[in-house]
Amino acid sequence: MRKELGLDRPAKPKEAEALLHRKLVELEKGYYYELTKMTVAEYLKEWLDDCKSQLRQTTCPPIETIPLFCYN
């Protein structure tokens, strides 16, 4: 929490509460992303899988034809 608040000391209760509120708002609005060790290729594959149903078939080529995925 210190890093998030830019503090060199433990956060005071009001500071911690404000950070919690900010994080809850981010989570509710979809702005929060959990840090992972996901590669760009893994992220793009997930993203393509999620959006394929909303795209025309000609818009989204087979994933194997995208050069980024050939280097795994």
MDAnalysis code that builds the backbone (N, CA, C; Angstrom):
import MDAnalysis as mda
import numpy as np

u = mda.Universe.empty(216, n_residues=72, atom_resindex=np.repeat(np.arange(72), 3), trajectory=True)
u.add_TopologyAttr("name", ["N", "CA", "C"] * 72)
u.add_TopologyAttr("resid", np.arange(1, 73))
u.add_TopologyAttr("resname", ["MET", "ARG", "LYS", "GLU", "LEU", "GLY", "LEU", "ASP", "ARG", "PRO", "ALA", "LYS", "PRO", "LYS", "GLU", "ALA", "GLU", "ALA", "LEU", "LEU", "HIS", "ARG", "LYS", "LEU", "VAL", "GLU", "LEU", "GLU", "LYS", "GLY", "TYR", "TYR", "TYR", "GLU", "LEU", "THR", "LYS", "MET", "THR", "VAL", "ALA", "GLU", "TYR", "LEU", "LYS", "GLU", "TRP", "LEU", "ASP", "ASP", "CYS", "LYS", "SER", "GLN", "LEU", "ARG", "GLN", "THR", "THR", "CYS", "PRO", "PRO", "ILE", "GLU", "THR", "ILE", "PRO", "LEU", "PHE", "CYS", "TYR", "ASN"])
u.atoms.positions = np.array([
    [0.825, -1.182, 0.000],
    [0.000, 0.000, 0.000],
    [0.875, 1.254, 0.000],
    [2.025, 1.180, 0.609],
    [2.902, 2.349, 0.651],
    [3.269, 2.825, -0.742],
    [3.594, 1.877, -1.609],
    [3.983, 2.244, -2.980],
    [2.835, 2.952, -3.690],
    [1.628, 2.419, -3.523],
    [0.466, 2.994, -4.204],
    [0.183, 4.411, -3.741],
    [0.464, 4.682, -2.478],
    [0.222, 6.016, -1.930],
    [1.460, 6.899, -1.995],
    [2.614, 6.321, -2.363],
    [3.853, 7.081, -2.426],
    [4.365, 7.470, -1.045],
    [4.191, 6.581, -0.077],
    [4.571, 6.872, 1.304],
    [5.830, 6.113, 1.700],
    [6.579, 6.677, 2.648],
    [7.724, 5.978, 3.218],
    [7.416, 5.536, 4.650],
    [6.149, 5.523, 4.990],
    [5.678, 5.127, 6.315],
    [4.377, 4.350, 6.146],
    [3.945, 3.642, 7.167],
    [2.644, 2.962, 7.066],
    [1.526, 3.977, 6.835],
    [0.542, 3.579, 6.064],
    [-0.586, 4.468, 5.777],
    [-1.442, 4.679, 7.015],
    [-1.956, 5.873, 7.134],
    [-2.901, 6.182, 8.211],
    [-4.255, 5.603, 7.813],
    [-5.117, 5.342, 8.788],
    [-6.414, 4.737, 8.462],
    [-7.196, 5.480, 7.382],
    [-7.218, 6.802, 7.429],
    [-7.977, 7.564, 6.421],
    [-7.359, 7.404, 5.034],
    [-6.015, 7.352, 4.961],
    [-5.331, 7.154, 3.678],
    [-5.636, 5.767, 3.127],
    [-5.598, 4.765, 3.979],
    [-5.901, 3.394, 3.560],
    [-7.348, 3.279, 3.089],
    [-8.243, 3.941, 3.805],
    [-9.664, 3.921, 3.430],
    [-9.877, 4.595, 2.075],
    [-9.181, 5.704, 1.833],
    [-9.303, 6.397, 0.550],
    [-8.773, 5.531, -0.587],
    [-7.661, 4.834, -0.351],
    [-7.114, 3.943, -1.373],
    [-8.074, 2.794, -1.651],
    [-8.634, 2.224, -0.600],
    [-9.612, 1.146, -0.774],
    [-10.793, 1.626, -1.609],
    [-11.309, 2.811, -1.292],
    [-12.437, 3.360, -2.047],
    [-12.062, 3.531, -3.521],
    [-10.866, 4.089, -3.787],
    [-10.407, 4.302, -5.163],
    [-10.293, 2.973, -5.914],
    [-9.750, 1.949, -5.247],
    [-9.610, 0.632, -5.880],
    [-10.967, -0.005, -6.148],
    [-11.906, 0.162, -5.234],
    [-13.247, -0.388, -5.450],
    [-13.933, 0.287, -6.637],
    [-13.754, 1.595, -6.773],
    [-14.324, 2.321, -7.913],
    [-13.684, 1.832, -9.213],
    [-12.349, 1.663, -9.214],
    [-11.652, 1.159, -10.400],
    [-12.173, -0.225, -10.778],
    [-12.348, -1.077, -9.788],
    [-12.842, -2.431, -10.030],
    [-14.251, -2.398, -10.608],
    [-15.098, -1.552, -10.038],
    [-16.485, -1.437, -10.499],
    [-16.566, -0.925, -11.937],
    [-15.697, 0.023, -12.292],
    [-15.719, 0.603, -13.634],
    [-14.937, -0.224, -14.646],
    [-14.273, -1.272, -14.183],
    [-13.514, -2.119, -15.094],
    [-12.125, -1.596, -15.390],
    [-11.606, -0.683, -14.574],
    [-10.282, -0.106, -14.794],
    [-9.172, -0.907, -14.131],
    [-9.532, -1.800, -13.228],
    [-8.524, -2.525, -12.457],
    [-8.057, -3.748, -13.232],
    [-6.763, -3.928, -13.307],
    [-6.183, -5.105, -13.945],
    [-5.203, -5.736, -12.968],
    [-5.414, -6.995, -12.693],
    [-4.510, -7.698, -11.792],
    [-3.197, -7.966, -12.512],
    [-2.101, -7.698, -11.851],
    [-0.799, -7.921, -12.452],
    [-0.535, -9.414, -12.576],
    [-0.106, -9.820, -13.759],
    [0.216, -11.223, -14.003],
    [1.496, -11.292, -14.822],
    [1.960, -12.475, -15.042],
    [3.140, -12.670, -15.877],
    [2.710, -13.147, -17.262],
    [1.559, -12.681, -17.714],
    [1.028, -13.055, -19.013],
    [1.858, -12.390, -20.117],
    [2.147, -13.145, -21.152],
    [2.880, -12.585, -22.283],
    [1.921, -11.809, -23.178],
    [2.474, -11.007, -24.053],
    [1.644, -10.258, -25.005],
    [0.876, -11.238, -25.890],
    [1.532, -12.293, -26.323],
    [0.872, -13.290, -27.172],
    [-0.313, -13.929, -26.451],
    [-0.142, -14.268, -25.165],
    [-1.236, -14.857, -24.392],
    [-2.386, -13.871, -24.238],
    [-2.050, -12.599, -23.957],
    [-3.087, -11.575, -23.813],
    [-3.859, -11.401, -25.117],
    [-3.139, -11.318, -26.231],
    [-3.805, -11.117, -27.519],
    [-4.677, -12.309, -27.885],
    [-4.229, -13.513, -27.571],
    [-5.051, -14.690, -27.851],
    [-6.347, -14.614, -27.048],
    [-6.263, -14.270, -25.767],
    [-7.474, -14.119, -24.945],
    [-8.377, -13.031, -25.512],
    [-7.773, -11.901, -25.870],
    [-8.537, -10.779, -26.399],
    [-9.247, -11.179, -27.694],
    [-8.524, -11.858, -28.593],
    [-9.141, -12.282, -29.851],
    [-10.269, -13.270, -29.594],
    [-10.060, -14.210, -28.694],
    [-11.114, -15.178, -28.372],
    [-12.353, -14.471, -27.830],
    [-12.149, -13.447, -27.003],
    [-13.280, -12.713, -26.424],
    [-14.038, -11.892, -27.460],
    [-13.326, -11.312, -28.418],
    [-13.998, -10.401, -29.347],
    [-14.422, -11.065, -30.656],
    [-14.035, -12.303, -30.893],
    [-14.388, -12.974, -32.149],
    [-15.889, -12.988, -32.403],
    [-16.668, -13.184, -31.359],
    [-18.118, -13.266, -31.544],
    [-18.720, -11.934, -31.984],
    [-17.992, -10.831, -31.787],
    [-18.503, -9.516, -32.148],
    [-17.959, -9.017, -33.486],
    [-17.064, -9.796, -34.091],
    [-16.440, -9.370, -35.340],
    [-16.891, -10.245, -36.502],
    [-16.816, -9.677, -37.693],
    [-17.069, -10.487, -38.878],
    [-15.927, -11.475, -39.044],
    [-16.214, -12.589, -39.672],
    [-15.192, -13.616, -39.846],
    [-14.009, -13.088, -40.665],
    [-14.271, -12.193, -41.612],
    [-13.194, -11.641, -42.436],
    [-12.337, -10.639, -41.665],
    [-12.865, -10.104, -40.570],
    [-12.111, -9.142, -39.762],
    [-11.059, -9.846, -38.919],
    [-11.376, -11.021, -38.449],
    [-10.499, -11.748, -37.536],
    [-9.926, -12.972, -38.238],
    [-8.679, -12.885, -38.706],
    [-8.075, -14.028, -39.401],
    [-7.782, -15.159, -38.423],
    [-7.576, -16.363, -38.940],
    [-7.197, -17.461, -38.042],
    [-5.943, -17.072, -37.254],
    [-5.934, -17.383, -35.993],
    [-4.860, -16.939, -35.107],
    [-3.486, -17.440, -35.552],
    [-3.448, -18.578, -36.198],
    [-2.169, -19.133, -36.648],
    [-1.527, -18.286, -37.742],
    [-2.301, -17.446, -38.410],
    [-1.749, -16.625, -39.490],
    [-1.161, -15.319, -38.985],
    [-1.318, -15.040, -37.698],
    [-0.774, -13.809, -37.120],
    [0.662, -14.092, -36.692],
    [1.640, -13.398, -37.256],
    [3.051, -13.711, -36.993],
    [3.441, -13.776, -35.522],
    [2.838, -12.970, -34.675],
    [3.206, -12.939, -33.257],
    [3.068, -14.313, -32.614],
    [2.072, -15.078, -33.048],
    [1.797, -16.378, -32.433],
    [2.668, -17.484, -32.993],
    [3.434, -17.212, -34.014],
    [4.291, -18.229, -34.607],
    [5.601, -18.388, -33.838],
    [5.886, -17.476, -32.927],
    [7.171, -17.476, -32.229],
    [7.096, -18.051, -30.835],
    [6.010, -18.680, -30.462],
    [5.875, -19.240, -29.099],
    [6.733, -20.466, -28.949],
])
